[in-house]
Amino acid sequence: PSVSLEDNIVTARLPSGDSCQVYLYGATVTSWKTSDNNERLFLSSAAALDGSKPIRGGIPIVFPVFGPPPKDHATGQLPQHGFARNSVWEYLGKSSSESMGTKADDSVKLDFGLGSSMLSEDMKKKWPHDFGLVYSVTLSKGKLEVQLHVQNKGDKAFDFQCLFHSYFTVKDISKTTVSGLEGASYVDKVRKAETFTEESSDIPITSETDRVYSTPSVPPIVVKEDGKDSLVCTRDALPDCTVWNGWQEKIAGMGDFEPKDAWKRYLCIEPGTVSSWTKLEAGDAWEGSAIFEAKL
Ligand code: BG6
């Protein structure tokens, strides 16, 4: 595999033609192309790429809180979705390994790190915990794996939530459905944050959708386009998944979301652990991951 770091962007390419691009700002994956040259991630053409605000599109990392932080919680002073997506991470290097039936050329793993000492003074004050994050992005043919390792390096326990806020490209949202969530409970932010049980085996996205599904048994989540599987998401230790499309009106109001009609061509499928807090005792570590597999 070829890997380069230029202008704070890490680019990796496999002999198969698969490639990905990761900004050190937020360790945000901004591009994932499969060997057919198909871009799998949606990135707004108005996304700020200069570090002035979180990148709109790709895979921003949400940590240590999802959504607006509850005011009475230890994360209460942090910005929406925490600080991981707008901190500058360190590139820790690449590795590729040979295993049964695979060659070292078949995949490449890129590691990124963020620790308490790297946060801005403002963020350190707002969340004064000693932590270490290692984020690994593994590219292989037709697949992208993202894994977050969280370590509590301090002497007090802390609570966190985390989520991969992945924006995927779809050809036509009106022909896109999501399956694998039947029977899951979900909080519907569009309907007064009430809780419902998903009855559909194949959920059509026909209006603004902003739901946090909780699926303790982590079944694969499948995005279908025109009835055919286009993306399969499998998860480890990430029991929740947000499904978000802001639809025409919300997107019209988002300054960094362009082109304005692109709500028709993206869907966020966001695996994470966000419906409750994960408590990490002093000295302990936690790991969660998701694999996205391109099917079409
Ligand atoms: C989703 C949330 O995960 O992110 C939505 O469920 C939110 O409610 C969306 O609008 C975008 O958030 P932000 O902070 O990137 O504008």
Residues whose N, C-alpha, C, O or C-beta is under 5 A from the ligand:
A	BS01	BG6	Q80 D210 T242 W244
